[in-house]
Amino acid sequence: DFADYCRKDPIHWALNGGEDFQLVGTIPANQWAGLVEAFRRQGLAVYRCGQVDDGTNGIGVFLRRPDGRVEPVAKSGYNHFANTD
């Protein structure tokens, strides 16, 4: 794929790329089915992409890779309003 061609991590691009045309949010696990149904009634798709816990295992945001590795996610991203002078 293009990320491999550029020797870049596609997950890094997804988390920090700046052209965010998708919304990410959280919902309690017991409300997931209702959310899916509400989206379906509107003809929209919704996807589960992770989980959030209470943070008692440490402070911060962590990413669990498909191979099981867990790594911290630094606060980052693209700022359209940053002064580039």
N, C-alpha and C positions, 0 to 999 in steps of 0.2 A: 504494500500500500504506500501512499504518499509519505506518511511519517517514516516508514522504514527507508524509503528512498532518500529522505532528508536526514536520516539518522537521528530522528527526534522521537521522544516518547509521546505517543498519542494521548495518553492520560494527562500528561503535563499540559498539552495543548487544550484539552477539554476543560481542565481546571483553571487555566491561566491565559487562554488565548485572546480573550477580549471581545470576540464577536459572538456574544452570547445570545442566541436566538431561541433558547429553551429556558424554561423556568424550573428551578429546583426548590423543593420545599420539604417539610416534614409533616407527618400525620401519625397519630398513635396507631400501632399495628392493628388494633381491634376495629379501626375505622377504614382500613384499606379497601375492603370489599365494597363498602358504600361509596367510596370515592371512585372506584373503577366503574361502578354502575352509573353514577352521576355523569362521568365523562362519556360513557357509552351512549347514554340518552342524548347527549349533545353531539354525537358523532365525532368525538375526540378521543385521542389515544393518551394513555398515561402509563408510565413505566416505573417499576420499582428498581432503584439503582443502588441501594445500600441501606444502612440502618444507623440509627443514632442511639447511644446508650447514655446513662446518667453521668458519665464522666468520673466515676469513682476509681477507675483504673489509671487515672492520670489527667492532666490538663492538656487540652489541645484537640486538634483534629487529626485523625489518623486514617490512612488509606490501606485497605486490605486488598492486595493484588490477587489476581486469579490464581497464582501459584501458592497463595497462603502467606506471603511476606506481608508484614505490617510495617508501615513507615509513616513518620509525621508528615503532615501537609503544612507547609509554610504559608502564612498569610501573604497572598500575592494576587496578581491579576493585572489587567490593563486598566489604566485610568485615563479616560478620554479628556479629563479636565486638567491633567498634570501639565505644569509649565515645562516645556521642552527647550527653553532658551538656555 
